Amino acid sequence: MLWLTGCNAFFGLEPTALQDAAACMPITSNFDDFEQPTSTPCSWGYLTQTACTATVVGGELTMPPSVGIDSTICVCGSGAPLTFTASFGVMVEVFAIATQMGEYSEFHVSDAAGGTEGWRVASTGGTSMLSFSRGSMRLGQVPFDASSRWWRIRPDDAGNAVIAEVSPEGRQWTAIAVDPTPPPAMVKLSFNEGTFQALSAPSTARIGSINICPP
């Protein structure tokens, strides 16, 4: 179910609207299938670990926060800009995210030219919701569905707005919301996992791929 909120209604999206994906064109930078175990995850970009340890195990990037620490964060992000196109945008395959109160998981995209605002698809633990925001402005949200493991942020087909979508198989996409802000030509991306309060058993985010075409 797609909830019509604000920008969704403005663009005329129906509650059950599905966005058909254009043919996925593989990109040549800022991608990872996490199939190769490595002592340095996200070496194609950068990795930040603050009371959180990222590892590659079994074809997945895992990002477990430390137990009992007030503020933790793991960030796997791109070092170089990438072209922001309607046929691909930026994409992440998510197997597990933050589910408890006091923790979060987010897929973040920012204008490579700079600026303080960016777009993000995020789950705040304890809410059972997946939201799309630009900066501090929440544009829309849908109930989190663990089966919709593909998340994508891209320009719309006309190049006039930015849309966030989810999909169970990476072929048909359900819109979370649309931001009527013209998209930048180049972006950077990151996946962030962390906590903002001490937890005795924090969730572990598990990422299957970043910017890999769905099978």
N, C-alpha and C positions, 0 to 999 in steps of 0.2 A: 504494500500500500504506500502510495506517495502522498504525503501530506501537502496540501496547498497552503503555503505561508508566504505572504509578502510577494517577493519577486517571482515565486512560482506562478501565482495567479496572474501577475503582470504579463508573463510570457505565455499564458494560456495553456499550461501543462495540465493534463487531466490526471485525476488521482491514480489511475492505473497505467499512465503513459510509460511506454518503453522506448528508450533511445537506441536505435540500431547503430552498432559500431561500424565505422568504415573499415575497410581492409587494413589490418594492423601492419604497419611498415616498421620492421626492426630498426632500432637506432644503434649507433656505433660507439656511444660513450654514455657514462652515467647509468650503467645498468649492471645487474648482478643476479644470477640464478642461485647463488649460494650452494652450488654443487661441489665446490672444491674446499675441503677443510683448510683453514688458514689461521695462523696465529695473529694476523692483523686484519680483522674484518673491515669491510668498506674501504679498502686501500685505493679504490678507484676515485674516492672522494676524501671524506674525513670522518673520523669517529671521535665523539666526545663521551667520556665516561666519568660521571660524578656519583660515587656510591652506587654504581651500577656496572655490571660486567657483561659485555657483548661477546658472544661466541657463535661460531658456525658449526652446527651439528646436524647430521642427517638431512642435508639439503635445506636447512632453515637457519636464519639468523635469529638467535634468541637474545633477549635483553632483560634479564631479571634484576630488578632493583634490590639493593641491600636491605636486610631485615632491620627494623627498628630505627631507621634514619629518617629525620623529618623531611629532608629535601633531597631527592635523587633524580638523576636524568641520564639517559643514554640517547645519543643522537647519531644516526647514520645519514650523512648528507653528501650532496654533490659538490665538488670543488670547482668544476668548470660549468659555465652556462650551457643550456641546451635549448634548441628551438621549440617553441610552444605552438603546436599545430592542432587543428581540430580533429584530425584523423587519429591522433595518438594522445596528445597532451602529456601528462605524466601519470604513471600507474604503479600500484603496489598490490602485491598478493599477500593477504593477511590471514593467518591461521588462528591467531589468538591475540587478545588485547586486554587492557586493563578492565576489570569488572567490579572492583570494590570501591567504596567511598574513600576518597583521599588519594586516588591515582588516576592516571590519564594515558591515552595513546593518541597520537595525532600524525597525520600526513600533511606536511606543510610545503607550500609553494610560494616563492617570492620573486619579485621582479629582479632580474639579474643586473639591471642598471642602478639598483639601489632603492631607497625608500623604506619606511618603517612598517608599512602594512603588507600583509601577505594573505594568502588564502589557506584554509586548512579544513580537512575532514577530521573530526575528532570524536572520540568517545571519552566522556568523563565517567569514571567508575561510579557505580551505584545508581546511575540514571537509566540504564537500558536504552539509551538513545544515541544516535549517530548524527552529528550536526555538521553543517557547512557554514563557515564564517569568513569574513574579510576583516582583518584587524580585530577589533572588539565587537563588531556588528555580526550578530547571528542572523543568517539569511534563511535558514530553514533546518528542519531536522526530521528524521524518520526513526522508527523503532529499529534498534540494532538487531540484525539477523546474521548469525554466525555463518550461515551457508553462503551469504553474499561476500565471498572472500576477496573479490577484486574491487579495488577502489580506484577511481580516476578523477582527475581535475584537468579540464581542457577548455580551450576557446569553443564557443558555439560555432555552428557551421558558417554563419554569416561573419564571424570575426568581430562581433559587437559586444560580447559578454563572456563571462566565465561560468562554466557549469560543473557541478560535482555529481558523480554518478557511482552506483554500485552495481555489481553483477555477480551471480553465482558461477557463471561459466566464461565470462569475458566476451560474450558475443552480443547479447541484448542487455541494455543498461537502463536502470531505473534512476531517474534524477532525484537527488536530494533537494537541490535548490539551484537557482540561477542568480548570478550577480551581474546587473547591467552596467558593469564597469568595463571599458575596453581592455582587452588582454594585452600584456606586453609581448614583444616579439621573442624575448629570451627569458628563461627563468632558471632558478636553482630550486632544488628540492631537498627535503629531509624527512625521515621518520623518527619521531621522538616518543620515548617511553619514560615515565617517571612517576614520582609520588610527591605530594606536598604535605604529607603528615606521616609519622612513624607507623608502620604496619608490621604485624608479627609474621604475616605470610603474604607478601605482595605478589600480584600476578606477574607472569612472565609473558611478554609479547613475543610472538613467533611470526617471522616474515619469510614467505616462500620465495619472493623475487621482487625486484625493483626494475621497472621499465623493460620487462620481458613480455613479448606477445603471448596472450593466452593460448593454450594448446588447441 
